[in-house]
Amino acid sequence: MMTETWIGAALGLVAGAGLGWLFFRLLALNTRLYATGQAMAAAALHLGRLGGVAATLLGVVLIGGALPLLAVLAGFLLVRPPLIRRYGRA
């Protein structure tokens, strides 16, 4: 039982890192769309990004519970600093 819990947490960490990478890459695309005047496409992408993350987090908590949810959130947040370093703050 204990091993399954940690395997679920490890998978959640990896899944969260992938989700975070996708989220922040789409955020960069979203910024480009707003900057080029494609506000409708940017708004749709913005809603899709937020809805996708909310649905994923809800699915994780319903299937796995608290520990996998925390692991997904940790993976999501671990990806942010390297991406900011790579693409800069502005």
C-alpha positions as CSV (number, residue, x, y, z in Angstrom):
1,M,0.0,0.0,0.0
2,M,2.8,2.4,0.9
3,T,4.6,1.8,-2.4
4,E,1.5,2.5,-4.4
5,T,1.2,5.9,-2.7
6,W,4.7,6.9,-3.5
7,I,4.5,5.7,-7.1
8,G,1.3,7.8,-7.5
9,A,3.1,10.8,-6.0
10,A,6.1,10.3,-8.3
11,L,3.8,10.0,-11.4
12,G,2.0,13.1,-10.2
13,L,5.2,15.0,-10.0
14,V,6.1,14.0,-13.5
15,A,2.6,14.8,-14.8
16,G,2.6,18.1,-13.0
17,A,6.0,19.0,-14.6
18,G,4.6,18.2,-18.0
19,L,1.4,20.1,-17.3
20,G,3.4,23.1,-16.1
21,W,5.7,23.1,-19.1
22,L,2.7,23.0,-21.4
23,F,0.9,25.7,-19.4
24,F,3.8,28.1,-19.5
25,R,4.6,27.4,-23.2
26,L,1.0,28.2,-24.0
27,L,1.3,31.4,-21.9
28,A,4.2,32.5,-24.1
29,L,2.0,31.8,-27.2
30,N,-0.8,33.7,-25.5
31,T,1.4,36.7,-25.0
32,R,2.4,36.7,-28.6
33,L,-1.2,36.5,-29.7
34,Y,-2.1,39.5,-27.6
35,A,0.9,41.5,-28.8
36,T,0.0,40.9,-32.5
37,G,-3.6,42.0,-32.0
38,Q,-5.2,38.6,-32.2
39,A,-7.3,39.2,-29.0
40,M,-10.1,36.7,-29.7
41,A,-7.6,33.9,-30.3
42,A,-5.7,34.9,-27.3
43,A,-8.8,35.0,-25.1
44,A,-9.9,31.6,-26.3
45,L,-6.4,30.2,-25.6
46,H,-6.4,31.8,-22.2
47,L,-9.7,30.2,-21.2
48,G,-8.5,26.9,-22.6
49,R,-5.3,27.0,-20.6
50,L,-7.1,27.8,-17.3
51,G,-9.8,25.3,-18.0
52,G,-7.4,22.5,-18.9
53,V,-5.4,23.0,-15.7
54,A,-8.5,23.2,-13.6
55,A,-9.9,20.0,-15.1
56,T,-6.6,18.2,-14.7
57,L,-6.3,19.2,-11.1
58,L,-9.9,18.2,-10.4
59,G,-9.4,14.8,-12.1
60,V,-6.2,14.2,-10.1
61,V,-7.9,14.9,-6.8
62,L,-11.0,12.8,-7.6
63,I,-8.9,9.8,-8.7
64,G,-5.9,10.0,-6.4
65,G,-6.6,12.3,-3.5
66,A,-4.4,14.8,-1.7
67,L,-0.9,13.4,-2.1
68,P,-1.0,13.1,-5.9
69,L,-2.6,16.6,-6.1
70,L,0.2,18.1,-4.1
71,A,2.7,16.2,-6.2
72,V,1.1,17.6,-9.4
73,L,1.2,21.1,-8.0
74,A,4.8,20.7,-6.9
75,G,5.8,19.5,-10.4
76,F,3.9,22.4,-11.9
77,L,5.7,24.9,-9.8
78,L,9.1,23.3,-10.3
79,V,9.0,23.9,-14.0
80,R,8.3,27.6,-13.7
81,P,11.8,29.0,-12.6
82,P,13.8,27.3,-15.4
83,L,11.3,28.5,-18.0
84,I,11.4,32.1,-16.6
85,R,15.2,31.9,-16.6
86,R,15.2,30.7,-20.2
87,Y,12.7,33.2,-21.6
88,G,13.4,36.1,-19.3
89,R,11.0,38.1,-17.1
90,A,9.8,40.5,-19.7
